[in-house]
């Protein structure tokens, strides 16, 4: 069971690691951290907001 839990994610290549660690991301919409969190996202230090499709709909004010 422990082994299956530890293997839930995927390995990230160097480019993906840089994105998560705050590297330059092209076309990354930036939001205030409080607004990102209020919409269910996870703010990064560089202003990007990681989240689901619903998170970005909330941030943009566009509803599907």
ABEGO torsion letter per residue (X at the ends): XAAAAAAABBBBBAAAAAAAAGBBBBGBBBBBAAAAAAAGBBBBAAGBBBBBAAAAAAAAGBBX
